[in-house]
């Protein structure tokens, strides 16, 4: 698997798990009743996935860490928006839409400029 696809998939999965860890408390009683257990279970997995994603990102961007951070941040904004809309029913406002657009622009800038 190439560095771009590995980086993208790892950030994608890590961001989804982070959203579930943080917002699962609003959907499932067990998440709000046992926050330490949820943090313990999800924390190690997401930390590992983020570490791998940053490793591949570092390779992808020729030993520079900032592009990977921007990619992580932007993918987080996109994943958070989609999952919050799908699972919590929060509408996408103009402000949210613009934030998603800017997050996408950050990703494009990191890869093509």
N, C-alpha and C positions, 0 to 999 in steps of 0.2 A: 504494500500500500504506500502511495507516495506521501510526502510530508504535508502537502496541502490537505489532502483528504483526511489523513490521520489527525491533523490539527483541528480541522473543522468538526469531525465526528466527536472527538474527545471533548472539545469545548461545548458542543451541542448537548451531549449526554450529561456532562457535569453541570451545565446551567439548568437543565431540566430537573436533575436531582436536587440542586440547590433550591429551586422554586418549590418543589414538593416538601423539602425539609422546612422551609420557612413558612409556607402557606398551607401546609397540610392541616394545621391546627384549626383552620376555618372550615375544613371539610370533614374531618374525622375526629371524633372525641378522643380517641386514643393518642393522637398526636398532641392535643392540648393537655391531656392528663399525664402523659409521660414525656415531657420535652427533653429531659436529659437522655433518655434512651434513644429517642429519635435523633438527637444531635450526635450521640455516640455512634449509632449505626451509619447514618448518612455522612457524618463529618469525615471519617476516614476514607470512605469511598470517593467522595467528591474531591478531597484534598489530593488523593492519588491521581485521579483523572485530570485535575488541573495541572499537577506537576508534569504529567506526561504530555499534556497539550502544550505547555510552555516549552518543554524540551524539543518537541517537534517544531514548534513555532520558531524557536531559536535557530534551529537548523535551516528552516525554510527561509528566514530573513537574514541569512549569512552572519549569524553571531550577534544580532542586535535584538534587544529585549523589548523595546518600546512598541514596535509593530504588533507583537503578540499581545501585549497588554491592551492595546487599542482594539484588537480583534476580540479579545475576551470580553471587554467592556461592551462593545457593540453587539456581540452575539447575545450577551446577557440581557440587554435592553429588548432585543427582538423576541427572545424566548419568554421573558417576563411578560411582555405585552400580550403575546399570543396565548400563553397559558392562563393569564389572569382573565382574559376575555372568554376563553373556552370553559374554564372550570369555575370561575367566580362570577361570571356574567357582567364584568365591568366593561362599559362601552369604551370604544376608542374615540377619544375627543380629538379636537384639532391639535391641541398641545401634544398629545400622545402620538398622533400621526406624524407630526413634525419631528418629534424625538426619534421615531423609528426611521424616518427618512434620513435624518442626520447620522444615525448609527450606521445605516447602510452606506452612506457617503464616506464615513470613516473607514469602513472595510474596503471600499473601492479605492480610496486614496492609498491605503497601506499596501494594497496589492499591485496597483498600476502606476503609481508615481514614484 
